[in-house]
Amino acid sequence: MMRRDEKGITLIALIITIIVMLILVAVTISVTVSSGIFNKAGDATKGWQGAEENEGKVDEQITSEGVSGLQNIVNHYVDGGE
């Protein structure tokens, strides 16, 4: 009787694995696009840029006015300013 050595995975198992992975990728892309995550990322970037501009203004005010400038900024935010 001839004995067959089985080494590695079969071609069928490899194809099934690839198909399952492609299905998972398709579902992930579909969910990502439909959830609006790219729009949320764009909004977050705009918010970050606005905060960065405000930080520059605060730095300029503190540099030019010293401690009184810092006090003005604190008072502005305590009073509900943005």
C-alpha positions as CSV (number, residue, x, y, z in Angstrom):
1,M,0.0,0.0,0.0
2,M,1.4,3.5,-0.9
3,R,1.5,6.0,1.8
4,R,0.8,9.7,1.0
5,D,2.7,12.4,2.9
6,E,0.4,15.3,3.8
7,K,2.4,18.5,4.2
8,G,1.0,22.0,4.4
9,I,-2.5,23.1,3.5
10,T,-4.6,22.1,0.6
11,L,-5.5,24.4,-2.3
12,I,-9.2,24.2,-1.3
13,A,-8.4,25.4,2.3
14,L,-6.3,28.3,0.9
15,I,-9.1,29.4,-1.5
16,I,-11.7,29.2,1.3
17,T,-9.5,31.3,3.6
18,I,-9.1,34.0,0.9
19,I,-12.8,34.1,0.2
20,V,-13.6,34.5,3.9
21,M,-11.0,37.3,4.2
22,L,-12.5,39.1,1.1
23,I,-15.9,38.9,2.6
24,L,-14.6,40.5,5.9
25,V,-12.9,43.2,4.0
26,A,-16.0,44.0,2.0
27,V,-18.2,44.2,5.1
28,T,-15.6,46.4,6.9
29,I,-15.4,48.8,4.0
30,S,-19.2,49.0,3.7
31,V,-19.6,49.7,7.4
32,T,-16.8,52.3,7.4
33,V,-18.2,54.2,4.5
34,S,-21.9,54.1,5.7
35,S,-21.0,55.3,9.2
36,G,-19.7,58.6,8.0
37,I,-16.3,58.2,9.7
38,F,-14.5,60.1,7.0
39,N,-16.8,63.1,7.5
40,K,-16.3,63.0,11.2
41,A,-12.5,62.9,10.7
42,G,-12.8,66.0,8.5
43,D,-14.8,67.8,11.1
44,A,-12.3,66.9,13.8
45,T,-9.5,68.2,11.6
46,K,-11.3,71.5,11.2
47,G,-11.8,71.7,14.9
48,W,-8.2,71.0,15.6
49,Q,-7.1,73.8,13.1
50,G,-9.4,76.2,14.9
51,A,-8.0,75.3,18.3
52,E,-4.5,75.7,16.9
53,E,-5.3,79.3,15.7
54,N,-6.8,80.2,19.1
55,E,-3.7,78.9,20.7
56,G,-1.6,81.2,18.6
57,K,-3.7,84.2,19.5
58,V,-3.4,83.3,23.2
59,D,0.4,83.0,22.9
60,E,0.6,86.4,21.2
61,Q,-1.6,88.0,23.9
62,I,0.4,86.6,26.7
63,T,3.7,87.6,25.0
64,S,2.6,91.1,24.4
65,E,0.6,91.8,27.6
66,G,2.4,89.5,30.1
67,V,0.5,88.5,33.3
68,S,-2.4,90.9,32.6
69,G,-2.9,89.3,29.2
70,L,-3.1,85.9,30.9
71,Q,-5.6,87.3,33.4
72,N,-7.7,88.7,30.5
73,I,-7.7,85.3,28.8
74,V,-8.7,83.5,32.0
75,N,-11.5,86.0,32.6
76,H,-12.7,85.6,29.0
77,Y,-13.1,81.8,29.4
78,V,-14.6,82.0,32.9
79,D,-17.2,84.4,31.5
80,G,-18.2,81.7,28.9
81,G,-16.2,83.0,25.9
82,E,-14.7,80.7,23.3
